[in-house]
């Protein structure tokens, strides 16, 4: 699986959307508590009442953590702590913002912009932890709080962004910025605050602000409903199998895991195959039973669209309409136009050209791959036409025939602990000089979660890294990185970052063996973690992954290259029983087969990206009421309606697009991959796995966060503009005439 198909909602935890306050709507606050020293708020906080003081002693969210790096005290946090902390945090921050707005002193950078950066410490802390819990380990109590708080967070964001006197202070500073004498970072921060407030509606009339508040509140509720429906339906859609014989093709470990899953659901003696968040499901590559494959695929494709309490068809349509109305209110042609203005792509035509240029070649490749599979079906006298449920199964047969390679041969060499400590961490040590010490003395929210302290090349402490690798019903799908404590020299904080994967947990006593895709995902998400851990910025607004959405995936995609780098692979790819290294012959076959099935991979991704754009380029009066009919027509119009390759996500379970995160931005993985493929070539041309290369990447880009224009950071690293050729070669699209496929370069 290519890196661009990794989930994110990889984002909701990963990067900024608008100002610091606005980011709370996406579960990723920016301002955090200082590690050493105490940054004073913009105005004196009211003296806490005896009641609040008593509450603070019993609610760990109300006070700064005393643990190393101000890591959350997971062992002390209970569900009932969240709502009081969140509501108190909202009240405190609104008072702080009002105090900044009502100052009688002339606005200065310090008393306005820096004051805004320092405020909201409680709400930021509580919101980050709450959002991470609802993603990684939710339950009905947290989901109830999440629904109740969504409109309150929306109103809170509006209360600050639509505060006229507060914006007047920002605007006055912005208008005077060229003669202010501010350093480059401070000037950029001022410009970002001004832009964030304007994009949030600060210049609207009072009646329009009232309308905007209503739109934002309803959207916040609907997006939360959408995400919760996706998780509930996914958990309820597990496939129950009565007879072990139906599971022919699965490994003994996979069958044992299915039996354990059934037992956990009170169905002992049966077998349960849980679904992932994507359309495709891992078991389809191995199951020999075609009716069972059909059942799995049909169940996956129908999620959240067949009626019942978790149906998202009307939710999708309503979200699209409200977003279109909000964009029009703010003066934009569409929600996509609004979103893209703040990305490196900048506008709708640029993204449309990127997707339209690549789609024909991708679909043509997919159809050629499909023809190869149909030939095998016919040779075996299967008597059926290739369908979506067959693709993975028969693509493996083609792979075996063409490369004498069976991907299942890799799994014994990919044991989880070796992949992380001897692969992911080892690469970071070689490239950046990092060392890792597991901290079993620090509390975790579940026994499987692990924590490491990370040390820099000079031995100084750098960050805490949390690894949460196993799938569970309480965890949403996909893989992502989040920050519990972002770095800031203004606040004196060091990073606490986490990676979340969804690896099926094996039965007790069995090793956790990964697929090649899961290994790649581990390296990918750690690339995000490095972006957060290497952050070395003053202002919290710019910390870590606080970069444009279509840039945030780029550093993490670069980090994937080390998964198959010979020196790294040799260190971690060892047989879990014998310790023998992966045979060179198997490695060669794996690398040769790496470009295989690229038509499928690119097409399913492009189909989802085109759906995202189709929904979000609509005007309010164009939004359909028949969600599924619109989806079918959009795919047909884009030329990607090839039934054996459905979209990676259908509209009704497309959380990236409809639960916040990547709305009008799912193209970002491909956009970032242009930069990634070009950067991989840079590393190879400069000697590959060398400390000076890692230090250069860290100094010019990873450490800078969002403190400068994203493409400027890219050019500082590579020394030039991006070249699309490495991407086309990687995806097997380089045979197409360049004039037909070259996307426009990200703007200078």
C-alpha positions as CSV (number, residue, x, y, z in Angstrom):
1,X,0.0,0.0,0.0
2,X,1.4,3.4,-0.9
3,X,1.9,6.0,1.8
4,X,-0.7,8.2,0.4
5,X,-3.4,5.7,1.3
6,X,-2.6,5.8,5.0
7,X,-5.4,7.0,7.1
8,X,-5.2,9.8,8.9
9,X,-7.8,11.2,10.1
10,X,-4.1,11.0,10.5
11,X,-4.9,14.5,10.8
12,X,-7.5,15.5,13.3
13,X,-4.6,15.4,15.6
14,X,-1.9,16.5,13.4
15,X,-2.0,20.0,12.1
16,X,-3.6,23.4,12.3
17,X,-6.8,24.7,10.8
18,X,-6.9,28.4,11.3
19,X,-5.9,30.0,14.5
20,X,-5.0,28.3,17.8
21,X,-8.5,28.6,19.1
22,X,-10.0,27.2,15.9
23,X,-7.8,24.1,16.1
24,X,-9.7,23.0,19.2
25,X,-12.5,22.1,16.9
26,X,-10.3,19.5,15.3
27,X,-9.0,18.2,18.6
28,X,-5.5,19.6,18.5
29,X,-4.9,22.6,20.7
30,X,-1.8,24.5,20.2
31,X,-0.9,26.4,23.4
32,X,0.3,24.3,26.2
33,X,1.6,24.5,29.7
34,X,5.3,25.4,30.2
35,X,7.7,22.8,31.4
36,X,9.8,25.2,33.4
37,X,8.9,28.7,34.5
38,X,5.4,30.1,34.3
39,X,4.3,32.3,31.5
40,X,1.8,34.8,32.9
41,X,-1.5,35.2,31.3
42,X,-2.5,38.3,29.5
43,X,-4.5,39.5,32.4
44,X,-4.8,38.4,36.0
45,X,-7.1,35.5,36.4
46,X,-9.8,35.8,39.0
47,X,-8.9,34.3,42.3
48,X,-10.3,30.8,42.4
49,X,-13.2,30.1,44.7
50,X,-12.9,27.5,47.4
51,X,-15.2,25.3,45.4
52,X,-12.9,25.5,42.4
53,X,-9.8,24.9,44.5
54,X,-11.4,21.8,46.0
55,X,-12.4,20.6,42.5
56,X,-8.8,21.1,41.3
57,X,-7.5,18.7,43.9
58,X,-9.8,15.9,42.6
59,X,-9.7,16.7,38.9
60,X,-6.2,16.2,37.4
61,X,-7.1,18.1,34.3
62,X,-7.5,21.4,36.2
63,X,-3.9,21.6,37.1
64,X,-0.6,21.3,35.3
65,X,0.8,17.8,35.3
66,X,3.9,17.3,37.5
67,X,5.0,14.3,35.5
68,X,8.1,14.5,33.2
69,X,7.4,16.7,30.2
70,X,4.0,17.5,31.7
71,X,2.8,14.2,30.4
72,X,-0.9,13.6,31.2
73,X,-1.5,11.5,34.4
74,X,-3.4,8.8,32.6
75,X,-3.9,6.8,35.7
76,X,-5.7,9.6,37.4
77,X,-8.0,10.8,34.6
78,X,-11.6,9.6,34.7
79,X,-14.4,10.2,32.2
80,X,-16.2,12.5,34.7
81,X,-13.2,14.9,34.8
82,X,-13.5,16.0,31.2
83,X,-16.7,18.0,31.0
84,X,-16.0,20.2,34.0
85,X,-12.5,20.9,32.9
86,X,-13.6,21.6,29.3
87,X,-16.4,24.0,30.4
88,X,-14.2,25.8,32.9
89,X,-11.5,26.1,30.3
90,X,-13.9,27.7,27.9
91,X,-15.0,30.2,30.5
92,X,-11.4,31.1,31.5
93,X,-10.2,31.5,27.9
94,X,-13.1,33.7,27.0
95,X,-12.3,35.9,30.0
96,X,-8.7,36.1,29.0
97,X,-9.6,37.1,25.4
98,X,-12.0,39.7,26.6
99,X,-9.3,41.1,28.9
100,X,-7.0,41.4,25.9
101,X,-9.7,43.1,23.8
102,X,-10.6,45.6,26.5
103,X,-7.1,46.8,27.3
104,X,-6.8,50.6,27.3
105,X,-3.2,50.5,26.2
106,X,-2.4,50.9,22.5
107,X,-2.1,47.4,20.9
108,X,1.4,46.0,20.8
109,X,2.7,42.7,19.6
110,X,3.3,41.7,23.2
111,X,0.1,42.8,24.8
112,X,-2.1,41.4,22.0
113,X,-0.5,38.6,19.8
114,X,1.9,37.1,22.4
115,X,-1.0,37.4,25.0
116,X,-3.2,35.4,22.6
117,X,-0.5,32.8,22.3
118,X,-0.2,32.4,26.1
119,X,-3.9,32.3,26.9
120,X,-6.2,29.2,27.2
121,X,-3.8,26.9,29.0
122,X,-6.6,24.9,30.7
123,X,-8.8,24.4,27.6
124,X,-5.8,23.5,25.4
125,X,-4.7,20.9,27.9
126,X,-8.1,19.4,28.5
127,X,-9.1,19.5,24.9
128,X,-6.0,17.8,23.6
129,X,-6.3,14.9,26.1
130,X,-10.1,14.6,25.5
131,X,-9.7,14.5,21.7
132,X,-7.0,11.9,21.9
133,X,-9.1,9.8,24.3
134,X,-12.1,9.9,22.0
135,X,-10.0,8.8,19.1
136,X,-7.9,6.1,20.9
137,X,-10.1,4.7,23.6
138,X,-13.6,6.0,23.5
139,X,-16.7,4.8,25.2
140,X,-20.4,5.8,25.5
141,X,-19.7,8.3,28.2
142,X,-17.0,10.1,26.3
143,X,-19.1,10.0,23.1
144,X,-22.0,11.6,25.0
145,X,-19.7,14.4,26.2
146,X,-18.2,14.7,22.7
147,X,-21.7,15.4,21.2
148,X,-22.6,17.8,24.0
149,X,-19.4,19.7,23.8
150,X,-19.1,20.0,19.9
151,X,-21.5,23.0,19.6
152,X,-20.0,24.5,22.7
153,X,-16.5,24.4,21.2
154,X,-17.9,25.9,18.0
155,X,-19.5,28.8,20.0
156,X,-16.3,29.2,22.0
157,X,-14.2,29.6,18.8
158,X,-16.7,32.1,17.4
159,X,-16.8,34.0,20.6
160,X,-13.1,34.8,20.2
161,X,-12.8,35.1,16.4
162,X,-15.9,37.2,16.1
163,X,-14.9,39.6,18.9
164,X,-14.8,42.9,17.2
165,X,-12.6,44.9,19.6
166,X,-10.1,42.0,19.7
167,X,-9.9,41.8,16.0
168,X,-9.5,45.6,15.8
169,X,-6.3,45.3,17.8
170,X,-5.0,42.5,15.6
171,X,-5.9,44.5,12.4
172,X,-4.2,47.7,13.7
173,X,-1.0,45.7,14.2
174,X,-1.3,44.0,10.9
175,X,-1.7,47.3,9.0
176,X,1.4,48.6,10.7
177,X,3.5,45.5,10.3
178,X,5.9,46.7,7.7
179,X,7.3,49.4,10.0
180,X,6.9,47.5,13.2
181,X,10.5,46.2,13.4
182,X,9.3,42.7,14.2
183,X,11.6,39.8,13.5
184,X,10.6,37.4,10.7
185,X,8.9,34.8,13.0
186,X,6.9,37.4,14.9
187,X,5.8,39.1,11.7
188,X,4.7,35.8,10.2
189,X,2.8,35.1,13.4
190,X,1.0,38.4,13.2
191,X,0.1,37.8,9.6
192,X,-1.2,34.3,10.4
193,X,-3.4,35.7,13.2
194,X,-4.9,38.3,11.0
195,X,-5.6,35.8,8.2
196,X,-7.0,33.2,10.7
197,X,-9.5,35.8,12.1
198,X,-10.5,37.1,8.7
199,X,-11.1,33.5,7.4
200,X,-13.1,32.8,10.6
201,X,-15.5,35.7,9.8
202,X,-14.1,38.6,11.8
203,X,-14.9,41.1,9.0
204,X,-18.6,40.0,8.6
205,X,-21.5,42.2,9.6
206,X,-23.2,41.4,12.9
207,X,-26.2,39.7,11.2
208,X,-23.8,37.6,9.1
209,X,-21.8,36.7,12.2
210,X,-25.0,35.4,13.8
211,X,-25.7,33.3,10.8
212,X,-22.1,32.0,10.8
213,X,-22.4,31.0,14.5
214,X,-25.5,28.9,13.7
215,X,-23.8,27.2,10.7
216,X,-20.6,26.4,12.8
217,X,-22.7,25.0,15.7
218,X,-24.7,22.7,13.5
219,X,-21.6,21.6,11.5
220,X,-19.7,20.8,14.7
221,X,-22.6,18.5,15.9
222,X,-23.0,16.8,12.5
223,X,-19.3,16.1,12.1
224,X,-19.2,14.5,15.5
225,X,-22.3,12.5,14.6
226,X,-20.7,11.3,11.4
227,X,-17.5,10.1,13.1
228,X,-19.4,8.3,15.9
229,X,-21.7,6.6,13.3
230,X,-18.7,5.4,11.4
231,X,-17.1,3.8,14.4
232,X,-20.3,2.2,15.7
233,X,-21.2,0.8,12.3
234,X,-17.7,-0.5,11.8
235,X,-17.8,-2.3,15.1
236,X,-21.3,-3.7,14.4
237,X,-20.4,-4.9,10.9
238,X,-17.9,-7.6,11.8
239,X,-18.4,-10.8,9.8
240,X,-19.4,-13.9,11.8
241,X,-18.3,-17.2,10.3
242,X,-19.6,-20.5,11.7
243,X,-17.4,-23.0,10.1
244,X,-13.6,-22.9,10.2
245,X,-13.5,-24.5,6.7
246,X,-14.9,-21.3,5.3
247,X,-11.7,-19.5,6.4
248,X,-9.4,-21.6,4.1
249,X,-6.5,-19.5,3.0
250,X,-6.1,-17.6,6.2
251,X,-3.0,-18.5,8.4
252,X,-3.4,-20.4,11.6
253,X,-2.6,-17.2,13.5
254,X,-5.3,-15.2,11.6
255,X,-7.9,-18.0,12.3
256,X,-6.9,-18.0,16.0
257,X,-7.3,-14.2,16.1
258,X,-10.8,-14.6,14.5
259,X,-11.7,-17.2,17.1
260,X,-10.5,-14.9,19.9
261,X,-12.5,-12.0,18.5
262,X,-15.6,-14.2,18.5
263,X,-15.0,-15.3,22.1
264,X,-14.6,-11.6,23.1
265,X,-18.1,-11.0,21.6
266,X,-19.6,-13.9,23.4
267,X,-19.7,-16.1,20.3
268,X,-17.4,-18.9,21.4
269,X,-16.9,-21.6,18.8
270,X,-17.4,-19.2,15.9
271,X,-15.1,-16.8,14.1
272,X,-15.3,-13.0,13.8
273,X,-13.6,-10.9,11.1
274,X,-13.6,-7.3,12.1
275,X,-13.7,-4.6,9.5
276,X,-11.1,-1.8,9.0
277,X,-12.2,1.7,8.2
278,X,-11.2,1.5,4.5
279,X,-13.3,-0.1,1.8
280,X,-10.8,-2.9,1.2
281,X,-10.2,-5.5,3.9
282,X,-7.0,-7.5,4.6
283,X,-8.6,-10.9,4.7
284,X,-9.8,-10.5,1.0
285,X,-6.2,-11.3,-0.1
286,X,-6.2,-14.7,1.3
287,X,-9.8,-16.1,1.7
288,X,-10.4,-18.8,-0.9
289,X,-14.2,-18.8,-0.2
290,X,-15.7,-16.4,-2.8
291,X,-19.1,-16.1,-1.3
292,X,-17.4,-15.0,2.0
293,X,-15.3,-12.5,0.1
294,X,-18.4,-11.1,-1.5
295,X,-20.1,-10.8,1.9
296,X,-17.2,-9.0,3.4
297,X,-16.9,-6.5,0.5
298,X,-20.6,-5.9,0.2
299,X,-20.8,-5.3,4.0
300,X,-17.9,-2.9,3.8
301,X,-19.3,-0.9,0.9
302,X,-22.7,-0.6,2.4
303,X,-21.6,0.8,5.7
304,X,-23.5,3.8,7.0
305,X,-25.8,3.8,3.9
306,X,-28.5,1.2,4.3
307,X,-30.8,2.8,6.8
308,X,-30.8,2.5,10.6
309,X,-29.6,4.6,13.4
310,X,-26.0,5.0,11.9
311,X,-26.9,5.9,8.4
312,X,-24.9,8.9,7.2
313,X,-26.5,9.6,3.8
314,X,-28.4,12.6,5.1
315,X,-25.6,13.7,7.3
316,X,-23.2,13.8,4.3
317,X,-25.7,15.9,2.3
318,X,-26.3,18.3,5.2
319,X,-22.7,18.8,6.0
320,X,-21.9,19.5,2.3
321,X,-24.7,22.1,2.2
322,X,-23.8,23.8,5.4
323,X,-20.1,24.0,4.4
324,X,-21.2,25.5,1.0
325,X,-23.4,28.1,2.7
326,X,-20.6,29.0,5.1
327,X,-18.1,29.4,2.3
328,X,-20.6,31.7,0.4
329,X,-21.1,33.7,3.5
330,X,-17.4,34.2,3.8
331,X,-17.1,35.3,0.2
332,X,-15.8,32.0,-1.4
333,X,-17.2,30.2,-4.4
334,X,-17.2,26.9,-2.6
335,X,-15.9,25.1,0.6
336,X,-13.0,23.8,-1.5
337,X,-12.1,27.3,-2.6
338,X,-12.1,28.3,1.1
339,X,-10.0,25.4,2.2
340,X,-7.5,25.5,-0.6
341,X,-6.7,29.2,-0.2
342,X,-4.8,28.3,2.9
343,X,-2.9,25.3,1.4
344,X,0.2,25.2,-0.8
345,X,-2.0,24.2,-3.7
346,X,-3.9,27.6,-3.3
347,X,-6.9,27.0,-5.6
348,X,-9.4,24.6,-7.0
349,X,-8.1,24.6,-10.6
350,X,-4.7,23.5,-9.5
351,X,-6.1,20.5,-7.5
352,X,-8.5,19.6,-10.3
353,X,-5.7,19.6,-12.8
354,X,-3.5,17.4,-10.6
355,X,-6.3,14.8,-10.2
356,X,-7.6,15.0,-13.7
357,X,-4.1,14.6,-15.2
358,X,-3.4,11.5,-13.2
359,X,-6.7,9.7,-13.3
360,X,-6.8,8.4,-16.9
361,X,-3.3,6.8,-16.7
362,X,-4.1,5.3,-13.3
363,X,-7.4,3.8,-14.4
364,X,-5.8,2.5,-17.6
365,X,-3.1,0.8,-15.5
366,X,-5.8,-0.6,-13.2
367,X,-7.7,-2.0,-16.2
368,X,-4.6,-3.7,-17.5
369,X,-4.0,-5.2,-14.0
370,X,-7.7,-6.3,-14.0
371,X,-7.3,-8.0,-17.4
372,X,-4.3,-10.0,-16.0
373,X,-6.5,-11.2,-13.1
374,X,-9.4,-12.0,-15.4
375,X,-7.1,-14.2,-17.5
376,X,-6.3,-16.3,-14.4
377,X,-10.0,-16.5,-13.4
378,X,-10.7,-17.8,-16.9
379,X,-7.8,-20.2,-16.9
380,X,-9.1,-21.7,-13.7
381,X,-12.6,-21.8,-15.3
382,X,-14.0,-19.6,-12.5
383,X,-17.0,-18.6,-14.6
384,X,-17.3,-15.1,-13.2
385,X,-16.1,-11.6,-14.0
386,X,-13.6,-9.9,-11.8
387,X,-15.3,-8.0,-9.0
388,X,-14.0,-5.8,-6.1
389,X,-14.1,-8.7,-3.7
390,X,-11.7,-10.6,-6.0
391,X,-9.1,-8.0,-6.6
392,X,-6.8,-8.7,-3.7
393,X,-7.1,-12.4,-4.0
394,X,-6.2,-12.6,-7.7
395,X,-3.7,-9.8,-7.6
396,X,-1.7,-12.0,-5.2
397,X,-1.9,-14.8,-7.7
398,X,-0.6,-12.5,-10.4
399,X,2.2,-11.3,-8.1
400,X,3.2,-14.9,-7.4
401,X,3.2,-15.8,-11.0
402,X,5.1,-12.7,-12.1
403,X,7.6,-12.3,-9.3
404,X,7.5,-15.7,-7.6
405,X,6.7,-13.7,-4.5
406,X,4.0,-14.2,-1.9
407,X,3.7,-11.3,0.4
408,X,2.8,-13.6,3.3
409,X,6.4,-14.8,3.2
410,X,7.4,-11.5,4.7
411,X,5.4,-11.6,7.9
412,X,7.6,-13.9,9.9
413,X,10.4,-11.3,9.5
414,X,8.3,-8.3,10.6
415,X,7.7,-8.8,14.3
416,X,6.3,-5.6,15.9
417,X,8.9,-5.0,18.6
418,X,11.8,-5.5,16.2
419,X,10.1,-3.2,13.6
420,X,9.8,-0.4,16.1
421,X,13.0,-0.7,18.2
422,X,15.4,-2.2,15.6
423,X,13.8,-0.5,12.6
424,X,12.0,2.8,13.2
425,X,14.2,3.8,16.2
426,X,17.4,2.5,14.6
427,X,16.8,4.6,11.5
428,X,16.2,7.6,13.6
429,X,19.5,6.9,15.5
430,X,21.5,6.6,12.3
431,X,20.0,9.6,10.6
432,X,19.6,12.0,13.6
433,X,21.6,10.5,16.4
434,X,18.6,9.8,18.6
435,X,18.5,7.2,21.4
436,X,15.4,5.8,23.1
437,X,14.8,4.6,26.7
438,X,11.6,2.8,27.5
439,X,9.9,4.4,30.5
440,X,7.8,1.8,32.3
441,X,7.5,4.0,35.3
442,X,5.1,6.4,33.6
443,X,1.4,5.8,33.6
444,X,-0.5,4.6,30.5
445,X,-4.2,4.5,29.7
446,X,-4.1,0.9,28.6
447,X,-1.6,-1.9,29.4
448,X,-0.6,-2.3,25.7
449,X,0.6,1.3,25.4
450,X,4.3,2.0,25.6
451,X,6.3,5.1,26.4
452,X,9.9,6.0,25.5
453,X,12.0,8.9,26.4
454,X,13.9,10.3,23.5
455,X,17.4,11.7,23.8
456,X,19.2,13.9,21.3
457,X,22.7,13.2,19.9
458,X,24.3,15.2,22.7
459,X,22.5,13.1,25.3
460,X,20.0,15.8,26.3
461,X,16.4,14.9,26.7
462,X,14.3,15.8,23.7
463,X,10.7,14.3,24.0
464,X,8.5,11.6,25.2
465,X,7.1,9.2,22.5
466,X,4.0,7.1,23.1
467,X,3.3,4.0,21.0
468,X,-0.3,2.7,20.8
469,X,-0.2,0.0,18.1
470,X,-3.1,-2.4,18.6
471,X,-6.6,-2.2,17.1
472,X,-9.7,-2.4,19.4
473,X,-13.4,-1.5,19.2
474,X,-12.9,1.7,21.3
475,X,-10.3,3.0,18.8
476,X,-11.2,4.7,15.5
477,X,-9.7,3.3,12.3
478,X,-6.5,4.2,10.5
479,X,-3.2,5.4,11.8
480,X,-2.2,8.8,13.1
481,X,0.1,10.9,15.2
482,X,-1.0,13.3,17.9
483,X,0.6,15.7,20.4
484,X,-0.3,15.7,24.1
485,X,2.2,18.5,24.7
486,X,3.5,20.6,21.7
487,X,7.0,22.2,21.9
488,X,7.3,26.0,22.5
489,X,10.3,28.0,23.8
490,X,7.9,30.8,24.7
491,X,6.1,28.4,27.1
492,X,9.2,26.3,27.9
493,X,7.5,23.0,26.9
494,X,9.0,19.9,25.3
495,X,7.0,17.6,23.1
496,X,5.0,14.6,24.2
497,X,3.8,12.9,20.9
498,X,2.1,9.7,20.2
499,X,1.7,7.2,17.3
500,X,-1.5,5.2,16.9
501,X,-1.8,2.2,14.5
502,X,-4.5,-0.4,14.2
503,X,-2.6,-3.7,14.1
504,X,-4.8,-6.8,14.9
505,X,-3.7,-8.1,18.3
506,X,-2.7,-11.8,18.2
507,X,-3.9,-14.4,20.7
508,X,-2.0,-14.5,24.0
509,X,1.5,-15.9,23.6
510,X,1.6,-15.4,19.8
511,X,3.9,-12.9,18.2
512,X,2.6,-9.7,16.5
513,X,3.6,-10.2,12.9
514,X,3.1,-7.3,10.5
515,X,2.3,-7.0,6.9
516,X,4.6,-4.9,4.7
517,X,2.0,-2.2,4.7
518,X,1.8,-2.1,8.5
519,X,5.6,-1.8,8.6
520,X,5.5,1.1,6.1
521,X,2.7,2.7,8.2
522,X,4.9,2.5,11.3
523,X,7.7,4.4,9.6
524,X,5.2,6.9,8.1
525,X,3.6,7.8,11.4
526,X,7.0,8.1,13.1
527,X,7.9,10.6,10.4
528,X,5.1,12.7,11.8
529,X,6.4,12.1,15.3
530,X,9.8,13.3,14.3
531,X,8.2,16.5,12.9
532,X,6.7,17.1,16.3
533,X,9.7,16.0,18.4
534,X,12.2,18.1,16.4
535,X,10.1,21.2,16.6
536,X,12.2,24.2,17.8
537,X,10.0,27.2,17.5
538,X,9.2,30.0,19.9
539,X,5.5,30.4,19.2
540,X,3.0,27.5,20.0
541,X,1.1,28.5,16.9
542,X,3.9,27.1,14.7
543,X,4.8,24.0,16.7
544,X,5.6,20.7,15.1
545,X,3.1,19.7,12.4
546,X,1.3,23.1,12.3
547,X,1.8,23.4,8.6
548,X,-0.6,23.3,5.6
549,X,-2.6,20.2,5.2
550,X,-1.1,19.4,1.8
551,X,2.4,19.7,3.3
552,X,2.0,17.8,6.6
553,X,2.1,14.4,5.0
554,X,5.4,15.1,3.2
555,X,8.0,14.6,5.9
556,X,6.2,11.4,7.1
557,X,6.2,10.0,3.6
558,X,9.9,10.7,3.3
559,X,10.5,8.7,6.4
560,X,9.0,5.6,4.7
561,X,12.1,5.3,2.5
562,X,14.1,3.9,5.5
563,X,11.7,0.8,5.8
564,X,13.5,-0.9,2.9
565,X,16.9,0.8,3.1
566,X,19.4,-2.1,3.2
567,X,21.2,-1.2,6.4
568,X,17.9,-0.6,8.3
569,X,16.1,-3.6,6.9
570,X,19.0,-5.9,7.8
571,X,18.8,-4.7,11.4
572,X,15.1,-5.4,12.0
573,X,13.8,-7.9,9.4
574,X,14.7,-11.1,11.2
575,X,12.7,-14.2,11.5
576,X,10.8,-14.1,14.8
577,X,11.7,-17.8,15.6
578,X,15.2,-18.2,14.4
579,X,16.5,-14.6,14.3
580,X,17.7,-15.3,10.7
581,X,17.8,-12.2,8.5
582,X,15.4,-11.9,5.6
583,X,17.0,-13.7,2.7
584,X,18.5,-11.5,0.0
585,X,16.4,-13.3,-2.6
586,X,13.2,-12.6,-0.8
587,X,14.2,-8.9,-0.4
588,X,15.0,-8.6,-4.0
589,X,11.6,-10.1,-5.0
590,X,9.9,-7.7,-2.6
591,X,11.5,-4.7,-4.1
592,X,10.9,-5.9,-7.6
593,X,7.2,-6.4,-6.8
594,X,6.9,-3.0,-5.0
595,X,5.5,-1.2,-8.1
596,X,3.0,-4.0,-8.6
597,X,-0.7,-3.1,-8.4
598,X,0.0,0.6,-8.6
599,X,-3.0,1.1,-11.0
600,X,-5.3,-0.2,-8.3
601,X,-3.6,1.8,-5.5
602,X,-3.6,5.0,-7.4
603,X,-7.1,4.6,-8.7
604,X,-8.8,3.9,-5.4
605,X,-7.0,6.9,-3.8
606,X,-7.9,9.2,-6.7
607,X,-11.5,8.1,-6.6
608,X,-11.8,9.1,-3.0
609,X,-10.0,12.4,-3.6
610,X,-12.3,13.2,-6.5
611,X,-15.3,12.4,-4.4
612,X,-14.0,14.8,-1.7
613,X,-13.6,17.5,-4.3
614,X,-16.9,16.8,-6.0
615,X,-18.8,17.3,-2.7
616,X,-16.9,20.4,-1.6
617,X,-16.9,22.3,-4.9
618,X,-20.7,22.5,-4.9
619,X,-22.6,25.8,-4.4
620,X,-25.4,25.6,-1.7
621,X,-28.2,25.1,-4.3
622,X,-26.3,22.4,-6.0
623,X,-26.0,20.0,-3.1
624,X,-28.0,16.8,-3.8
625,X,-30.3,15.0,-1.5
626,X,-29.6,11.6,-3.0
627,X,-26.1,11.0,-1.7
628,X,-25.4,7.6,-3.4
629,X,-26.7,8.8,-6.8
630,X,-24.4,11.8,-6.6
631,X,-21.5,9.7,-5.7
632,X,-22.0,7.3,-8.6
633,X,-22.4,10.2,-11.0
634,X,-19.3,12.0,-9.7
635,X,-17.1,8.9,-10.2
636,X,-18.5,8.4,-13.7
637,X,-17.9,12.0,-14.6
638,X,-14.3,11.8,-13.4
639,X,-13.7,8.6,-15.3
640,X,-12.8,6.5,-12.3
641,X,-16.0,4.4,-12.1
642,X,-14.3,1.1,-12.6
643,X,-16.3,-1.4,-10.4
644,X,-13.5,-3.7,-9.5
645,X,-11.7,-0.8,-7.9
646,X,-14.1,1.1,-5.6
647,X,-13.0,4.3,-3.9
648,X,-10.8,3.8,-0.8
649,X,-13.6,5.5,1.1
650,X,-17.3,5.9,0.1
651,X,-18.9,9.1,1.1
652,X,-20.9,7.7,4.0
653,X,-17.8,6.4,5.9
654,X,-15.3,9.0,4.5
655,X,-14.2,10.5,7.9
656,X,-11.4,12.5,6.4
657,X,-13.9,14.5,4.4
658,X,-16.9,14.6,6.6
659,X,-15.7,14.6,10.2
660,X,-13.4,17.6,9.8
661,X,-9.8,16.8,9.1
662,X,-9.2,16.6,5.4
663,X,-12.4,18.1,3.9
664,X,-11.4,19.2,0.3
665,X,-8.0,18.1,1.3
666,X,-7.7,14.4,0.7
667,X,-5.6,15.1,-2.4
668,X,-2.9,16.2,0.1
669,X,-1.3,12.7,0.2
670,X,-0.6,12.8,-3.5
671,X,0.4,16.5,-3.5
672,X,2.8,15.7,-0.6
673,X,4.1,12.7,-2.5
674,X,5.4,14.9,-5.3
675,X,7.6,16.6,-2.7
676,X,8.4,13.2,-1.0
677,X,9.5,11.4,-4.1
678,X,11.7,14.4,-5.1
679,X,13.2,14.5,-1.6
680,X,13.9,10.7,-1.6
681,X,16.0,11.3,-4.7
682,X,17.8,14.1,-2.9
683,X,18.7,11.7,-0.1
684,X,19.9,9.1,-2.5
685,X,22.0,11.6,-4.5
686,X,23.6,12.8,-1.3
687,X,24.6,9.5,0.1
688,X,21.4,8.3,1.8
689,X,21.6,7.3,5.5
690,X,24.1,9.9,6.7
691,X,24.0,12.0,9.8
692,X,24.8,15.2,7.8
693,X,21.7,14.5,5.6
694,X,19.5,14.0,8.6
695,X,20.8,17.1,10.3
696,X,20.2,19.1,7.2
697,X,16.6,17.9,6.9
698,X,16.1,18.6,10.6
699,X,17.6,22.0,10.6
700,X,16.0,23.4,7.4
701,X,12.6,21.8,7.6
702,X,11.6,19.5,10.5
703,X,12.6,21.9,13.3
704,X,10.9,24.9,11.7
705,X,7.3,23.7,12.1
706,X,5.0,26.3,10.6
707,X,7.3,29.3,11.3
708,X,7.7,30.0,7.5
709,X,6.0,29.5,4.2
710,X,5.9,25.7,3.6
711,X,7.4,25.7,0.1
712,X,10.2,28.0,1.2
713,X,11.2,25.4,3.8
714,X,11.1,22.7,1.0
715,X,13.4,24.8,-1.2
716,X,15.7,25.4,1.8
717,X,16.1,21.7,2.2
718,X,16.4,20.5,-1.4
719,X,17.8,23.7,-3.0
720,X,15.2,23.9,-5.7
721,X,11.6,23.5,-6.9
722,X,9.9,20.1,-6.8
723,X,10.1,17.8,-9.8
724,X,7.2,15.5,-10.6
725,X,9.2,12.9,-12.5
726,X,10.2,10.8,-9.4
727,X,6.5,10.4,-8.5
728,X,5.5,9.4,-12.0
729,X,8.2,6.8,-12.0
730,X,7.3,5.5,-8.6
731,X,3.7,5.0,-9.6
732,X,4.3,3.6,-13.0
733,X,2.9,6.6,-14.8
734,X,6.1,7.8,-16.4
735,X,5.2,6.1,-19.7
736,X,2.5,8.7,-20.3
737,X,3.5,11.9,-22.1
738,X,4.7,14.5,-19.6
739,X,2.4,17.2,-21.0
740,X,-0.6,15.0,-20.2
741,X,0.4,14.2,-16.6
742,X,2.6,16.9,-15.1
743,X,0.7,18.6,-12.3
744,X,1.4,22.3,-11.8
745,X,4.2,22.9,-9.4
746,X,3.3,24.2,-5.9
747,X,3.5,28.0,-6.2
748,X,6.7,29.7,-5.4
